[in-house]
Amino acid sequence: MSAEDEELRRIQEQLQAEMLARQKEQKEEEERRLLEKQRIDALVRQLLDSEAWARLKRLEMVKPGLADEVKIYLVQLYTSGRLTRRLSDSELKALLARIAKRSSSDFRIRIM
């Protein structure tokens, strides 16, 4: 092999090793995210009664961003000590209404 061929082979091996390292990092990051999501779900499930949990899971299918926001809010309430009992379905509905109202945007179109 010539020196150029040897250099190309070395560069190719280096690029392949870097690509494998990136793939491994991405896989580990995805596993960490999945584990964190499972921990949050387990905690939130303990904070809600069965009807409220079912409602939240249905909401997650339709509006995953809103469901995640609610879960994070519930975890924050629990960790700060402001939530000490299980929430009922009607209490979750009220919470969802407040969060949806807060995050909804009014669009105004002015014609000039």
N, C-alpha and C positions, 0 to 999 in steps of 0.2 A: 504494500500500500504506500501511496505517496504521502507526503506530509499534509497536503491539503485534505486528502480523504480521511486521514487520521483526525485532523482538526474538526472536520464536519461530523464525524462519528462522535467525537467527544462533545461537541455542542448539542447534537441530537440527544445524546444520553442525558446531558444536563437539563435540557428542556423537558424531557420526558419525566425526569425525577422531580422537577419543579411542579409539573402538572399533576403528578400523583400526590405530591405534598398538599397542593391546593385542594384537590378532591377530598383528601383525608380531612383537612381542616373544615371544609364545608359540611362533610358528613358528621363530624363531631359537633359542629355548631347546630346543625339540624337536630341531632339527638339531644343536645342541651335544651333547645327550645321546646321540644316535645316533652321532655321530662318536667320542665317548668310549667308547661300548660297542664300536664297531668296533676302536678301538685296544686295548682290554683283550682282546677276543677274539683279535686278531692276536698279542699277546704271550703269552697263555695257550696258544694253539695251538703256539707254539714251545717252550713249557715241558712239553708233554705229548706222549707218543708217539701214534700214530694210533688205537690201541684206546682209550686213555684219553680222547682228544679226542672220539671217537664216544660213549663212555659219558657224558661231561659234556654233550654236546649232547642226548642222550636224556633225561638228568636235567633239562635245561633245559625240555624240553617238559612234564614232569610236575610238577616243583617248581622253578619259575624263581627263587624267592627263595633256595633252598638253592644252586642253581647259581651265582647271582650272588655269594653269600657265599664259595663256594669259589674263584671267579675272583679276587675281591678279595684273599683270603688268599694265593693263589698269587702274585699281583702283589706283595704286601707282602713275601713271602718272597724273591722275586727281587730287588726293589729294595734290600732290606737285605743282600743278599749271602749269605743262608742257603740259597738254592736255586741250584745251579750246574750242574745237569744236567737232562735230561728225565726226567719221572716216568713210570713204567710204569703199566699198568692196575691191577695189584695194589697199587701204592703209592697210586694215586688212590682205590681202594676203601677202603684203610685210613684215608686222610684223610677220606673221606666218612663212614665209620663214626664217627670221632672227632667230627666236626662235628655229625652227626646226634644222637649221644649227648649232646653238650654242649647242643644246642638243644632237645632233647625235654623235655617237661614231664610230670611225674607229677601226675595228678589224684587227689586223695583226697576221697572223699565220706564224711562222717561223719553218721550218722543219730542224732539225739538223741531 
